[in-house]
Amino acid sequence: MEETLLHWLRNVKRSQKMNYDSALYYSRLNLFLGIPVAILATIIGTSVFATLESEVDTIWRIATGLLSILAAALSSLQTFLAFGDRAAKHRAAAAEYGIIKREIEQSLISLKVNANIGVDELLSPVRDKIDRLAREAPLPPKKIHERAETNMPPKPFSDYFLKKSKKT
């Protein structure tokens, strides 16, 4: 039972890290698009008010129009890609994985204190939460998943049993 919990703990830690990294990634992309939109909108608004009282060259009108189109395109892209929403979903998933991680850690302590705890009593609630979150959590971008695989490769479940048998 301890081996199962250790295996789950490792996977939950990886998933938590991937989701926090994904949240940061999408937050940065949201800023990358959002800041230029805000700046362009400010420039356009200022330009329009500046031209109300005076005659402006055609080149400035064309430039203002092009900037308006660019701001609208970036704003539409930002809305369509929903980087802010994606970041929030990954942040929430990471927090959920953190809750499960602490529950597993608590279960490991409970197991050390009381070795007579039933398997179903200890494992089933944790497994149900992991399964639910695995279904509901957003997938991380490929590069974040690959980096997690490199930094903390999945450990075959059998390794926990082999490690324990080598000790004895």
N, CA, C and O atoms as a DFTB+ gen file, in Angstrom:
672 C
 N C O
     1  1       0.828      -1.192       0.000
     2  2       0.000       0.000       0.000
     3  2       0.878       1.263       0.000
     4  3       0.579       2.240      -0.686
     5  1       1.956       1.220       0.778
     6  2       2.863       2.369       0.814
     7  2       3.474       2.629      -0.563
     8  3       3.632       3.778      -0.976
     9  1       3.813       1.555      -1.262
    10  2       4.397       1.695      -2.596
    11  2       3.421       2.372      -3.554
    12  3       3.812       3.209      -4.367
    13  1       2.169       2.004      -3.449
    14  2       1.135       2.616      -4.292
    15  2       1.038       4.101      -4.001
    16  3       0.999       4.917      -4.921
    17  1       1.001       4.451      -2.739
    18  2       0.908       5.867      -2.364
    19  2       2.142       6.653      -2.828
    20  3       2.017       7.786      -3.292
    21  1       3.320       6.057      -2.706
    22  2       4.535       6.727      -3.169
    23  2       4.510       6.936      -4.683
    24  3       4.929       7.982      -5.180
    25  1       4.022       5.945      -5.401
    26  2       3.896       6.063      -6.856
    27  2       2.925       7.191      -7.209
    28  3       3.220       8.021      -8.069
    29  1       1.785       7.219      -6.553
    30  2       0.797       8.269      -6.808
    31  2       1.345       9.639      -6.425
    32  3       1.105      10.628      -7.117
    33  1       2.080       9.689      -5.321
    34  2       2.634      10.959      -4.864
    35  2       3.575      11.544      -5.914
    36  3       3.526      12.740      -6.203
    37  1       4.413      10.715      -6.472
    38  2       5.343      11.183      -7.502
    39  2       4.582      11.719      -8.721
    40  3       4.917      12.779      -9.250
    41  1       3.568      10.989      -9.155
    42  2       2.793      11.434     -10.316
    43  2       2.006      12.708     -10.036
    44  3       1.891      13.576     -10.902
    45  1       1.471      12.818      -8.842
    46  2       0.717      14.018      -8.468
    47  2       1.657      15.227      -8.418
    48  3       1.290      16.314      -8.863
    49  1       2.850      15.045      -7.886
    50  2       3.821      16.150      -7.860
    51  2       4.175      16.610      -9.270
    52  3       4.278      17.810      -9.523
    53  1       4.361      15.664     -10.189
    54  2       4.655      16.012     -11.594
    55  2       3.496      16.788     -12.201
    56  3       3.697      17.804     -12.866
    57  1       2.295      16.306     -11.970
    58  2       1.120      16.965     -12.539
    59  2       0.938      18.357     -11.959
    60  3       0.575      19.290     -12.676
    61  1       1.188      18.498     -10.677
    62  2       1.081      19.819     -10.050
    63  2       2.094      20.783     -10.667
    64  3       1.758      21.921     -10.995
    65  1       3.307      20.329     -10.820
    66  2       4.364      21.168     -11.406
    67  2       4.021      21.546     -12.841
    68  3       4.173      22.702     -13.235
    69  1       3.555      20.568     -13.627
    70  2       3.202      20.866     -15.023
    71  2       2.078      21.897     -15.105
    72  3       2.092      22.762     -15.980
    73  1       1.112      21.807     -14.203
    74  2       0.001      22.752     -14.248
    75  2       0.424      24.145     -13.780
    76  3      -0.027      25.143     -14.343
    77  1       1.278      24.230     -12.767
    78  2       1.788      25.550     -12.374
    79  2       2.632      26.164     -13.497
    80  3       2.528      27.359     -13.773
    81  1       3.460      25.351     -14.135
    82  2       4.267      25.845     -15.258
    83  2       3.373      26.280     -16.420
    84  3       3.656      27.282     -17.077
    85  1       2.309      25.541     -16.674
    86  2       1.374      25.898     -17.742
    87  2       0.653      27.203     -17.423
    88  3       0.448      28.035     -18.307
    89  1       0.271      27.379     -16.170
    90  2      -0.392      28.619     -15.760
    91  2       0.531      29.819     -15.992
    92  3       0.097      30.860     -16.485
    93  1       1.786      29.665     -15.638
    94  2       2.759      30.741     -15.853
    95  2       2.934      31.015     -17.341
    96  3       2.979      32.172     -17.759
    97  1       3.032      29.970     -18.133
    98  2       3.200      30.084     -19.588
    99  2       2.028      30.854     -20.206
   100  3       2.233      31.794     -20.974
   101  1       0.813      30.453     -19.870
   102  2      -0.356      31.118     -20.446
   103  2      -0.543      32.536     -19.907
   104  3      -1.046      33.403     -20.622
   105  1      -0.152      32.779     -18.682
   106  2      -0.211      34.149     -18.135
   107  2       0.732      35.075     -18.904
   108  3       0.396      36.222     -19.200
   109  1       1.907      34.559     -19.216
   110  2       2.871      35.361     -19.989
   111  2       2.363      35.625     -21.400
   112  3       2.513      36.734     -21.912
   113  1       1.762      34.619     -22.038
   114  2       1.196      34.829     -23.372
   115  2       0.057      35.845     -23.332
   116  3      -0.095      36.655     -24.246
   117  1      -0.734      35.796     -22.273
   118  2      -1.827      36.753     -22.131
   119  2      -1.288      38.177     -22.040
   120  3      -1.835      39.095     -22.652
   121  1      -0.226      38.356     -21.282
   122  2       0.410      39.678     -21.187
   123  2       1.050      40.079     -22.511
   124  3       0.997      41.239     -22.917
   125  1       1.653      39.102     -23.172
   126  2       2.310      39.358     -24.457
   127  2       1.329      39.934     -25.474
   128  3       1.696      40.800     -26.267
   129  1       0.105      39.467     -25.457
   130  2      -0.915      40.021     -26.356
   131  2      -1.630      41.216     -25.734
   132  3      -1.944      42.178     -26.435
   133  1      -1.886      41.168     -24.452
   134  2      -2.686      42.199     -23.788
   135  2      -2.018      43.557     -23.708
   136  3      -2.678      44.579     -23.895
   137  1      -0.741      43.589     -23.439
   138  2      -0.039      44.877     -23.306
   139  2      -0.019      45.642     -24.624
   140  3      -0.330      46.834     -24.629
   141  1       0.335      45.004     -25.751
   142  2       0.277      45.736     -27.020
   143  2      -1.134      46.226     -27.367
   144  3      -1.285      47.315     -27.920
   145  1      -2.147      45.453     -27.056
   146  2      -3.527      45.885     -27.317
   147  2      -3.834      47.152     -26.524
   148  3      -4.407      48.100     -27.061
   149  1      -3.458      47.170     -25.263
   150  2      -3.719      48.348     -24.423
   151  2      -2.951      49.569     -24.938
   152  3      -3.488      50.676     -24.986
   153  1      -1.705      49.358     -25.317
   154  2      -0.893      50.477     -25.822
   155  2      -1.462      51.003     -27.134
   156  3      -1.592      52.213     -27.317
   157  1      -1.799      50.097     -28.042
   158  2      -2.363      50.517     -29.333
   159  2      -3.695      51.241     -29.149
   160  3      -3.950      52.248     -29.810
   161  1      -4.532      50.742     -28.268
   162  2      -5.823      51.400     -28.019
   163  2      -5.617      52.805     -27.462
   164  3      -6.351      53.727     -27.818
   165  1      -4.637      52.970     -26.602
   166  2      -4.337      54.291     -26.046
   167  2      -3.835      55.236     -27.131
   168  3      -4.268      56.386     -27.203
   169  1      -2.939      54.762     -27.961
   170  2      -2.406      55.592     -29.059
   171  2      -3.516      55.984     -30.014
   172  3      -3.590      57.139     -30.435
   173  1      -4.372      55.052     -30.360
   174  2      -5.457      55.330     -31.297
   175  2      -6.427      56.344     -30.701
   176  3      -6.817      57.305     -31.364
   177  1      -6.805      56.126     -29.465
   178  2      -7.729      57.065     -28.807
   179  2      -7.161      58.465     -28.727
   180  3      -7.866      59.441     -28.984
   181  1      -5.906      58.571     -28.376
   182  2      -5.248      59.877     -28.304
   183  2      -5.167      60.507     -29.686
   184  3      -5.391      61.708     -29.836
   185  1      -4.851      59.715     -30.685
   186  2      -4.742      60.230     -32.054
   187  2      -6.076      60.746     -32.563
   188  3      -6.136      61.793     -33.207
   189  1      -7.129      60.028     -32.281
   190  2      -8.455      60.456     -32.739
   191  2      -8.827      61.788     -32.104
   192  3      -9.312      62.684     -32.795
   193  1      -8.609      61.933     -30.811
   194  2      -8.932      63.205     -30.151
   195  2      -8.046      64.333     -30.653
   196  3      -8.500      65.473     -30.761
   197  1      -6.808      64.038     -30.955
   198  2      -5.893      65.070     -31.455
   199  2      -6.313      65.565     -32.836
   200  3      -6.048      66.717     -33.178
   201  1      -6.950      64.737     -33.622
   202  2      -7.336      65.123     -34.985
   203  2      -8.705      65.788     -35.057
   204  3      -9.100      66.260     -36.124
   205  1      -9.429      65.835     -33.961
   206  2     -10.764      66.422     -33.984
   207  2     -10.753      67.920     -34.305
   208  3     -11.659      68.403     -34.984
   209  1      -9.770      68.645     -33.843
   210  2      -9.755      70.088     -34.005
   211  2      -8.864      70.591     -35.138
   212  3      -8.823      71.792     -35.402
   213  1      -8.166      69.705     -35.794
   214  2      -7.274      70.172     -36.849
   215  2      -7.309      69.215     -38.036
   216  3      -7.712      68.056     -37.932
   217  1      -6.873      69.754     -39.155
   218  2      -6.770      68.947     -40.375
   219  2      -5.466      68.146     -40.294
   220  3      -4.412      68.691     -39.969
   221  1      -5.553      66.857     -40.591
   222  2      -4.401      65.971     -40.459
   223  2      -4.081      65.405     -41.830
   224  3      -4.970      65.158     -42.645
   225  1      -2.784      65.203     -42.068
   226  2      -2.353      64.600     -43.331
   227  2      -2.982      63.224     -43.514
   228  3      -3.312      62.539     -42.546
   229  1      -3.135      62.849     -44.741
   230  2      -3.722      61.553     -45.080
   231  2      -2.888      60.408     -44.533
   232  3      -3.434      59.386     -44.119
   233  1      -1.591      60.565     -44.528
   234  2      -0.711      59.498     -44.028
   235  2      -1.012      59.189     -42.560
   236  3      -0.970      58.024     -42.163
   237  1      -1.314      60.198     -41.753
   238  2      -1.630      59.994     -40.336
   239  2      -2.984      59.311     -40.179
   240  3      -3.169      58.491     -39.279
   241  1      -3.929      59.647     -41.051
   242  2      -5.238      58.980     -41.008
   243  2      -5.085      57.497     -41.364
   244  3      -5.687      56.629     -40.732
   245  1      -4.271      57.226     -42.386
   246  2      -4.041      55.835     -42.788
   247  2      -3.319      55.067     -41.664
   248  3      -3.668      53.927     -41.359
   249  1      -2.319      55.705     -41.060
   250  2      -1.578      55.064     -39.962
   251  2      -2.511      54.773     -38.785
   252  3      -2.438      53.698     -38.189
   253  1      -3.373      55.710     -38.453
   254  2      -4.322      55.506     -37.357
   255  2      -5.279      54.364     -37.692
   256  3      -5.588      53.535     -36.837
   257  1      -5.745      54.327     -38.937
   258  2      -6.630      53.246     -39.374
   259  2      -5.954      51.892     -39.303
   260  3      -6.556      50.916     -38.854
   261  1      -4.705      51.827     -39.743
   262  2      -3.960      50.565     -39.692
   263  2      -3.720      50.113     -38.244
   264  3      -3.827      48.931     -37.915
   265  1      -3.394      51.087     -37.396
   266  2      -3.213      50.750     -35.979
   267  2      -4.520      50.254     -35.367
   268  3      -4.514      49.353     -34.528
   269  1      -5.622      50.834     -35.780
   270  2      -6.939      50.380     -35.294
   271  2      -7.197      48.939     -35.711
   272  3      -7.668      48.126     -34.915
   273  1      -6.890      48.638     -36.943
   274  2      -7.078      47.266     -37.440
   275  2      -6.171      46.297     -36.677
   276  3      -6.597      45.206     -36.297
   277  1      -4.929      46.701     -36.461
   278  2      -3.998      45.854     -35.723
   279  2      -4.481      45.629     -34.292
   280  3      -4.438      44.504     -33.793
   281  1      -4.936      46.685     -33.634
   282  2      -5.442      46.550     -32.260
   283  2      -6.652      45.627     -32.212
   284  3      -6.771      44.794     -31.313
   285  1      -7.550      45.778     -33.183
   286  2      -8.735      44.910     -33.228
   287  2      -8.335      43.456     -33.470
   288  3      -8.895      42.549     -32.855
   289  1      -7.380      43.233     -34.351
   290  2      -6.936      41.868     -34.641
   291  2      -6.285      41.228     -33.412
   292  3      -6.570      40.076     -33.083
   293  1      -5.416      41.975     -32.739
   294  2      -4.766      41.448     -31.539
   295  2      -5.783      41.190     -30.428
   296  3      -5.699      40.189     -29.716
   297  1      -6.725      42.090     -30.291
   298  2      -7.760      41.925     -29.277
   299  2      -8.613      40.691     -29.569
   300  3      -8.948      39.936     -28.657
   301  1      -8.964      40.487     -30.838
   302  2      -9.735      39.303     -31.223
   303  2      -8.930      38.032     -30.966
   304  3      -9.463      37.037     -30.474
   305  1      -7.660      38.075     -31.300
   306  2      -6.793      36.926     -31.078
   307  2      -6.701      36.604     -29.590
   308  3      -6.754      35.440     -29.193
   309  1      -6.564      37.636     -28.782
   310  2      -6.476      37.447     -27.339
   311  2      -7.768      36.819     -26.807
   312  3      -7.718      35.932     -25.955
   313  1      -8.901      37.264     -27.293
   314  2     -10.179      36.705     -26.868
   315  2     -10.321      35.258     -27.338
   316  3     -10.723      34.386     -26.568
   317  1      -9.992      35.013     -28.596
   318  2     -10.140      33.677     -29.171
   319  2      -9.231      32.659     -28.479
   320  3      -9.670      31.550     -28.177
   321  1      -7.986      33.018     -28.227
   322  2      -7.030      32.087     -27.622
   323  2      -7.242      31.912     -26.122
   324  3      -6.839      30.897     -25.553
   325  1      -7.869      32.892     -25.481
   326  2      -8.254      32.811     -24.063
   327  2      -7.097      32.373     -23.154
   328  3      -7.260      31.479     -22.323
   329  1      -5.952      32.995     -23.316
   330  2      -4.800      32.625     -22.497
   331  2      -5.045      32.855     -21.006
   332  3      -4.583      32.076     -20.172
   333  1      -5.765      33.916     -20.672
   334  2      -6.074      34.192     -19.264
   335  2      -6.918      33.086     -18.650
   336  3      -6.665      32.659     -17.523
   337  1      -7.925      32.619     -19.394
   338  2      -8.769      31.527     -18.909
   339  2      -7.975      30.235     -18.776
   340  3      -8.143      29.491     -17.809
   341  1      -7.125      29.977     -19.736
   342  2      -6.299      28.760     -19.679
   343  2      -5.385      28.801     -18.459
   344  3      -5.227      27.804     -17.755
   345  1      -4.788      29.960     -18.218
   346  2      -3.907      30.099     -17.049
   347  2      -4.679      29.829     -15.763
   348  3      -4.183      29.139     -14.872
   349  1      -5.882      30.367     -15.665
   350  2      -6.700      30.173     -14.458
   351  2      -7.059      28.698     -14.267
   352  3      -7.037      28.200     -13.142
   353  1      -7.388      28.000     -15.351
   354  2      -7.733      26.577     -15.252
   355  2      -6.533      25.746     -14.807
   356  3      -6.677      24.825     -14.004
   357  1      -5.355      26.069     -15.325
   358  2      -4.149      25.332     -14.915
   359  2      -3.791      25.649     -13.464
   360  3      -3.357      24.764     -12.727
   361  1      -3.967      26.896     -13.053
   362  2      -3.684      27.274     -11.673
   363  2      -4.615      26.512     -10.723
   364  3      -4.181      26.020      -9.682
   365  1      -5.891      26.420     -11.089
   366  2      -6.863      25.692     -10.260
   367  2      -6.525      24.204     -10.205
   368  3      -6.617      23.586      -9.144
   369  1      -6.136      23.630     -11.333
   370  2      -5.761      22.205     -11.365
   371  2      -4.522      21.966     -10.501
   372  3      -4.460      20.976      -9.772
   373  1      -3.544      22.859     -10.576
   374  2      -2.330      22.711      -9.764
   375  2      -2.673      22.761      -8.280
   376  3      -2.125      21.997      -7.486
   377  1      -3.575      23.658      -7.911
   378  2      -3.995      23.746      -6.506
   379  2      -4.692      22.459      -6.074
   380  3      -4.480      21.987      -4.957
   381  1      -5.524      21.887      -6.948
   382  2      -6.190      20.611      -6.644
   383  2      -5.165      19.489      -6.477
   384  3      -5.280      18.659      -5.574
   385  1      -4.164      19.473      -7.354
   386  2      -3.115      18.455      -7.209
   387  2      -2.368      18.641      -5.884
   388  3      -1.948      17.663      -5.266
   389  1      -2.204      19.880      -5.455
   390  2      -1.562      20.147      -4.172
   391  2      -2.372      19.587      -3.009
   392  3      -1.811      19.054      -2.052
   393  1      -3.685      19.708      -3.097
   394  2      -4.561      19.149      -2.062
   395  2      -4.407      17.629      -2.015
   396  3      -4.291      17.039      -0.941
   397  1      -4.407      17.008      -3.187
   398  2      -4.252      15.555      -3.244
   399  2      -2.872      15.142      -2.734
   400  3      -2.742      14.132      -2.043
   401  1      -1.852      15.913      -3.071
   402  2      -0.490      15.606      -2.614
   403  2      -0.434      15.588      -1.082
   404  3       0.147      14.680      -0.487
   405  1      -1.037      16.589      -0.459
   406  2      -1.030      16.639       1.007
   407  2      -1.851      15.490       1.608
   408  3      -1.513      14.966       2.669
   409  1      -2.919      15.111       0.924
   410  2      -3.719      13.981       1.395
   411  2      -2.918      12.675       1.326
   412  3      -3.003      11.842       2.228
   413  1      -2.157      12.509       0.271
   414  2      -1.306      11.309       0.158
   415  2      -0.246      11.318       1.253
   416  3       0.012      10.293       1.884
   417  1       0.366      12.478       1.475
   418  2       1.383      12.583       2.533
   419  2       0.777      12.246       3.895
   420  3       1.396      11.565       4.712
   421  1      -0.432      12.731       4.123
   422  2      -1.118      12.418       5.378
   423  2      -1.427      10.920       5.463
   424  3      -1.306      10.319       6.530
   425  1      -1.817      10.331       4.356
   426  2      -2.104       8.890       4.327
   427  2      -0.844       8.086       4.628
   428  3      -0.902       7.078       5.332
   429  1       0.298       8.529       4.096
   430  2       1.558       7.834       4.377
   431  2       1.887       7.880       5.873
   432  3       2.374       6.901       6.439
   433  1       1.620       9.014       6.499
   434  2       1.855       9.141       7.943
   435  2       0.879       8.239       8.702
   436  3       1.266       7.540       9.639
   437  1      -0.381       8.264       8.289
   438  2      -1.390       7.414       8.936
   439  2      -1.011       5.945       8.834
   440  3      -1.216       5.178       9.775
   441  1      -0.464       5.559       7.704
   442  2      -0.052       4.176       7.489
   443  2       1.094       3.789       8.429
   444  3       1.148       2.667       8.931
   445  1       2.003       4.734       8.656
   446  2       3.127       4.458       9.573
   447  2       2.626       4.320      11.019
   448  3       3.119       3.495      11.788
   449  1       1.637       5.148      11.364
   450  2       1.108       5.125      12.731
   451  2       0.211       3.908      12.959
   452  3       0.273       3.264      14.006
   453  1      -0.624       3.605      11.959
   454  2      -1.565       2.500      12.101
   455  2      -1.491       1.616      10.866
   456  3      -2.124       1.904       9.850
   457  1      -0.728       0.555      10.954
   458  2      -0.529      -0.343       9.817
   459  2      -1.767      -1.179       9.514
   460  3      -1.807      -1.875       8.499
   461  1      -2.769      -1.120      10.373
   462  2      -3.980      -1.931      10.184
   463  2      -5.059      -1.196       9.389
   464  3      -6.187      -1.681       9.301
   465  1      -4.744      -0.055       8.817
   466  2      -5.729       0.683       8.028
   467  2      -6.054      -0.129       6.789
   468  3      -5.168      -0.698       6.151
   469  1      -7.324      -0.175       6.461
   470  2      -7.766      -0.947       5.306
   471  2      -7.362      -0.282       4.001
   472  3      -7.273       0.942       3.906
   473  1      -7.123      -1.112       3.006
   474  2      -6.714      -0.619       1.690
   475  2      -7.775       0.290       1.102
   476  3      -7.473       1.397       0.655
   477  1      -9.013      -0.171       1.099
   478  2     -10.091       0.640       0.513
   479  2     -10.271       1.956       1.247
   480  3     -10.508       2.998       0.636
   481  1     -10.157       1.895       2.557
   482  2     -10.334       3.090       3.378
   483  2      -9.283       4.154       3.055
   484  3      -9.570       5.351       3.084
   485  1      -8.089       3.715       2.754
   486  2      -6.984       4.641       2.514
   487  2      -6.830       5.015       1.045
   488  3      -6.652       6.189       0.718
   489  1      -6.898       4.029       0.161
   490  2      -6.576       4.274      -1.245
   491  2      -7.756       4.760      -2.088
   492  3      -7.578       5.615      -2.955
   493  1      -8.931       4.240      -1.852
   494  2     -10.069       4.560      -2.724
   495  2     -10.385       6.049      -2.822
   496  3     -10.564       6.549      -3.932
   497  1     -10.462       6.780      -1.710
   498  2     -10.777       8.211      -1.836
   499  2      -9.698       8.981      -2.606
   500  3     -10.008       9.882      -3.386
   501  1      -8.449       8.625      -2.384
   502  2      -7.350       9.299      -3.080
   503  2      -7.390       8.969      -4.570
   504  3      -7.266       9.856      -5.415
   505  1      -7.564       7.690      -4.881
   506  2      -7.635       7.276      -6.284
   507  2      -8.793       7.966      -7.005
   508  3      -8.643       8.398      -8.147
   509  1      -9.944       8.070      -6.343
   510  2     -11.104       8.725      -6.949
   511  2     -10.803      10.190      -7.267
   512  3     -11.196      10.692      -8.321
   513  1     -10.118      10.864      -6.369
   514  2      -9.774      12.282      -6.599
   515  2      -8.764      12.428      -7.736
   516  3      -8.886      13.324      -8.572
   517  1      -7.777      11.551      -7.762
   518  2      -6.777      11.599      -8.841
   519  2      -7.454      11.331     -10.188
   520  3      -7.186      12.023     -11.170
   521  1      -8.318      10.340     -10.227
   522  2      -9.018      10.002     -11.475
   523  2      -9.899      11.157     -11.951
   524  3      -9.901      11.491     -13.136
   525  1     -10.639      11.761     -11.035
   526  2     -11.513      12.879     -11.396
   527  2     -10.702      14.040     -11.950
   528  3     -11.057      14.624     -12.974
   529  1      -9.620      14.368     -11.274
   530  2      -8.796      15.497     -11.713
   531  2      -8.108      15.193     -13.037
   532  3      -7.954      16.084     -13.873
   533  1      -7.695      13.957     -13.237
   534  2      -7.067      13.579     -14.514
   535  2      -8.050      13.775     -15.673
   536  3      -7.648      14.139     -16.778
   537  1      -9.333      13.532     -15.415
   538  2     -10.348      13.737     -16.459
   539  2     -10.638      15.212     -16.697
   540  3     -10.891      15.617     -17.832
   541  1     -10.605      16.017     -15.644
   542  2     -11.060      17.405     -15.726
   543  2      -9.949      18.412     -15.999
   544  3     -10.209      19.468     -16.576
   545  1      -8.749      18.115     -15.609
   546  2      -7.654      19.088     -15.719
   547  2      -7.284      19.320     -17.183
   548  3      -7.308      18.389     -17.988
   549  1      -6.942      20.560     -17.525
   550  2      -6.502      20.831     -18.904
   551  2      -5.132      20.206     -19.160
   552  3      -4.326      20.034     -18.246
   553  1      -4.894      19.879     -20.409
   554  2      -3.601      19.307     -20.785
   555  2      -2.550      20.405     -20.871
   556  3      -2.834      21.496     -21.367
   557  1      -1.343      20.132     -20.398
   558  2      -0.284      21.136     -20.515
   559  2       0.214      21.216     -21.948
   560  3       0.061      20.262     -22.711
   561  1       0.808      22.345     -22.323
   562  2       1.425      22.428     -23.646
   563  2       2.503      21.343     -23.784
   564  3       3.109      20.916     -22.801
   565  1       2.720      20.918     -25.017
   566  2       3.637      19.802     -25.292
   567  2       5.025      20.055     -24.713
   568  3       5.620      19.153     -24.123
   569  1       5.550      21.273     -24.873
   570  2       6.917      21.527     -24.407
   571  2       7.021      21.444     -22.879
   572  3       8.062      21.047     -22.355
   573  1       5.967      21.809     -22.169
   574  2       5.985      21.712     -20.711
   575  2       5.897      20.246     -20.292
   576  3       6.558      19.824     -19.343
   577  1       5.089      19.487     -20.993
   578  2       4.980      18.049     -20.703
   579  2       6.319      17.346     -20.956
   580  3       6.761      16.524     -20.153
   581  1       6.946      17.677     -22.067
   582  2       8.243      17.057     -22.391
   583  2       9.312      17.434     -21.369
   584  3      10.135      16.601     -20.990
   585  1       9.297      18.683     -20.928
   586  2      10.276      19.118     -19.913
   587  2      10.045      18.367     -18.605
   588  3      11.004      17.978     -17.938
   589  1       8.796      18.163     -18.238
   590  2       8.488      17.416     -17.014
   591  2       8.941      15.962     -17.136
   592  3       9.442      15.377     -16.176
   593  1       8.764      15.393     -18.310
   594  2       9.200      14.013     -18.541
   595  2      10.718      13.899     -18.396
   596  3      11.229      12.887     -17.916
   597  1      11.430      14.944     -18.813
   598  2      12.892      14.936     -18.721
   599  2      13.348      15.163     -17.283
   600  3      14.220      14.450     -16.787
   601  1      12.758      16.159     -16.610
   602  2      13.186      16.523     -15.261
   603  2      12.728      15.535     -14.191
   604  3      13.438      15.291     -13.216
   605  1      11.543      14.971     -14.379
   606  2      11.014      14.018     -13.408
   607  2      10.322      12.899     -14.179
   608  3       9.094      12.831     -14.231
   609  1      11.130      12.024     -14.777
   610  2      10.534      10.976     -15.611
   611  2       9.595      10.091     -14.798
   612  3       9.813       9.857     -13.609
   613  1       8.552       9.605     -15.455
   614  2       7.654       8.707     -14.734
   615  2       8.419       7.458     -14.299
   616  3       9.236       6.913     -15.041
   617  1       8.141       7.044     -13.128
   618  2       8.826       5.883     -12.577
   619  2       7.871       4.691     -12.689
   620  3       6.730       4.765     -12.232
   621  1       8.328       3.603     -13.289
   622  2       7.443       2.441     -13.379
   623  2       6.997       1.991     -11.995
   624  3       7.777       1.994     -11.042
   625  1       5.761       1.616     -11.904
   626  2       5.196       1.197     -10.629
   627  2       6.018       0.071     -10.009
   628  3       6.172       0.009      -8.789
   629  1       6.539      -0.811     -10.841
   630  2       7.304      -1.961     -10.337
   631  2       8.584      -1.524      -9.618
   632  3       9.089      -2.259      -8.769
   633  1       9.117      -0.338      -9.945
   634  2      10.345       0.125      -9.281
   635  2      10.174       0.238      -7.769
   636  3      11.120      -0.001      -7.019
   637  1       8.971       0.603      -7.319
   638  2       8.741       0.731      -5.883
   639  2       8.841      -0.633      -5.203
   640  3       9.349      -0.743      -4.088
   641  1       8.358      -1.658      -5.876
   642  2       8.420      -3.008      -5.316
   643  2       9.839      -3.561      -5.386
   644  3      10.294      -4.230      -4.459
   645  1      10.535      -3.281      -6.483
   646  2      11.905      -3.763      -6.631
   647  2      12.804      -3.120      -5.591
   648  3      13.663      -3.781      -5.008
   649  1      12.604      -1.818      -5.358
   650  2      13.417      -1.110      -4.382
   651  2      13.218      -1.718      -2.993
   652  3      14.177      -1.906      -2.244
   653  1      11.981      -2.018      -2.665
   654  2      11.686      -2.564      -1.351
   655  2      12.274      -3.974      -1.219
   656  3      12.809      -4.314      -0.163
   657  1      12.186      -4.785      -2.251
   658  2      12.710      -6.139      -2.174
   659  2      14.232      -6.157      -2.113
   660  3      14.814      -7.083      -1.550
   661  1      14.887      -5.144      -2.686
   662  2      16.360      -5.076      -2.610
   663  2      16.820      -4.775      -1.191
   664  3      17.891      -5.221      -0.778
   665  1      16.012      -4.013      -0.433
   666  2      16.366      -3.659       0.935
   667  2      16.349      -4.902       1.835
   668  3      17.159      -5.036       2.752
   669  1      15.409      -5.801       1.551
   670  2      15.257      -6.964       2.445
   671  2      16.170      -8.089       2.093
   672  3      16.154      -9.127       2.755
